[in-house]
Amino acid sequence: MRNDKERLLHILDAIQRMEKYAKKGKDAFYENELIQNWMLRHLQIIGEASQHLSPTFYQSHPEISWKSIIGLRNILVHQYFDIDPELIWLVIESDLPYLKKKIELILESNSI
């Protein structure tokens, strides 16, 4: 069984993989279907890993919007025809750096 630390490492790995293509910019994201699919897949991984964190961990880290992360994963998996590329880009550009920083701080503090 995976523990919280392993789940956080999965999240961090997914973010780092996304960063490789995010640095190509918004235009590359909109123009390249493979980049879009890469990003969506890794957002799903982030949501899936987040969904399986322990309740104790959620309570210890309310500064992260776990419900939103999991909700996005559910939309990506179950309502894929309604995905808004502009919203996805905003998540990539605005939310992922914050999430990465928080996950790194948690891992560095060994508070799990």
Steps between C-alpha positions, in 0.01 A plus 500: 500500500629845410541758773454876495866567425491275192183673380665841543800380302265391220342846503839670492620275218188578294550875551865478397405307186242764415752781549711365212224587256342792685818699447431482125214738573133549446516498121672161492237367737212621280661389174628156598248228579773275641604766750137549601454127553828481694382775732154351548645157581730642765222710651306174531796341678518794740129469572514124544796519739328780691183296529683227688676712761398424856230704677760592761723644229213708355428641844867582553522693171178697445695769312481277193163472329487121484131498404572720198791283390290184529204675335713593200613140469137388498412748226798391291405134533120512486410822316784514250280657228453805723869570561586867450860538374516855635412380849756220474770747398411723797539201731838421345622857514356614832413206722779252433787723618317554830426130538859406417636741760264370769576134424875567506470677836299212644752245376797706627345537843443127532163582655340188355 
